[in-house]
Amino acid sequence: MRISGMNQITQIYNNSMVRPTKSEKKPGFSDALEISGAAKEYQMAKQAVSSAPDIREDVVANIKAQIADGSYNVPSSAIADKLLSQVEAL
């Protein structure tokens, strides 16, 4: 059995292959990026927040000490206010 047209198929296959393109650099043109002062301040604030601890150890230690010696007391009115604000949010 003879397959005819094999050269045509090979030629079509070779023409359809992806070839890398050459990038042309235009003389005197370069990309530039300038960051605004507000963006720089935002970045500094973001870094400061991310470096701050999530838990304030000094406050937690103080409350733990109060609980341990029995002097920690939460007024019932504060609990009631919190409960009411949660119900109103629903």
C-alpha positions as CSV (number, residue, x, y, z in Angstrom):
1,M,0.0,0.0,0.0
2,R,1.3,3.4,-1.0
3,I,0.5,6.5,0.9
4,S,0.5,9.5,-1.4
5,G,0.7,13.1,-0.3
6,M,3.1,12.3,2.6
7,N,5.3,15.2,1.6
8,Q,2.4,17.6,1.6
9,I,1.3,16.5,5.1
10,T,4.9,16.9,6.4
11,Q,5.1,20.3,4.8
12,I,1.8,21.5,6.4
13,Y,2.9,20.1,9.8
14,N,6.3,21.9,9.7
15,N,4.6,25.2,8.7
16,S,2.1,25.0,11.6
17,M,4.8,24.5,14.3
18,V,5.2,27.4,16.7
19,R,8.3,29.3,16.2
20,P,9.7,31.8,18.6
21,T,9.6,35.4,17.5
22,K,12.4,37.8,17.8
23,S,11.7,40.8,19.9
24,E,12.8,44.1,18.5
25,K,14.1,46.7,20.9
26,K,13.5,50.2,19.9
27,P,16.4,52.5,20.8
28,G,15.8,55.1,23.4
29,F,12.7,53.5,24.9
30,S,12.6,52.0,28.3
31,D,9.8,51.0,30.7
32,A,9.5,53.0,33.9
33,L,7.5,52.7,37.0
34,E,6.9,55.5,39.6
35,I,5.2,54.8,42.9
36,S,3.2,57.6,44.4
37,G,3.8,58.8,47.9
38,A,0.4,57.6,49.1
39,A,1.3,54.1,47.8
40,K,4.6,54.2,49.7
41,E,2.8,55.2,52.9
42,Y,0.2,52.4,52.4
43,Q,3.0,49.9,52.0
44,M,4.8,51.1,55.2
45,A,1.5,50.9,57.1
46,K,0.8,47.4,55.7
47,Q,4.2,46.2,56.9
48,A,3.7,47.7,60.3
49,V,0.4,46.0,60.7
50,S,1.7,42.6,59.5
51,S,4.7,42.8,61.9
52,A,2.4,43.6,64.9
53,P,1.4,40.6,67.0
54,D,-2.1,39.3,66.7
55,I,-2.5,38.8,70.5
56,R,-1.6,41.5,73.0
57,E,0.3,39.3,75.5
58,D,0.4,42.0,78.2
59,V,-3.4,42.3,78.3
60,V,-3.9,38.5,78.2
61,A,-1.4,38.0,81.1
62,N,-3.1,40.7,83.2
63,I,-6.5,39.1,82.7
64,K,-5.1,35.6,83.4
65,A,-3.6,36.8,86.6
66,Q,-6.9,38.4,87.7
67,I,-8.8,35.2,86.9
68,A,-6.2,33.1,88.9
69,D,-6.5,35.2,92.0
70,G,-10.3,35.6,91.7
71,S,-10.4,39.4,91.2
72,Y,-11.6,39.4,87.6
73,N,-15.1,40.7,87.5
74,V,-17.3,41.5,84.5
75,P,-20.3,43.7,85.3
76,S,-23.6,42.1,84.4
77,S,-24.7,45.3,82.6
78,A,-21.8,44.9,80.2
79,I,-22.8,41.3,79.5
80,A,-26.4,42.4,78.9
81,D,-25.3,45.2,76.6
82,K,-23.2,42.8,74.5
83,L,-26.1,40.3,74.2
84,L,-28.5,43.0,73.2
85,S,-26.2,44.4,70.5
86,Q,-25.7,40.9,69.1
87,V,-29.5,40.3,69.0
88,E,-30.0,43.7,67.3
89,A,-27.4,42.8,64.7
90,L,-29.5,39.8,63.6
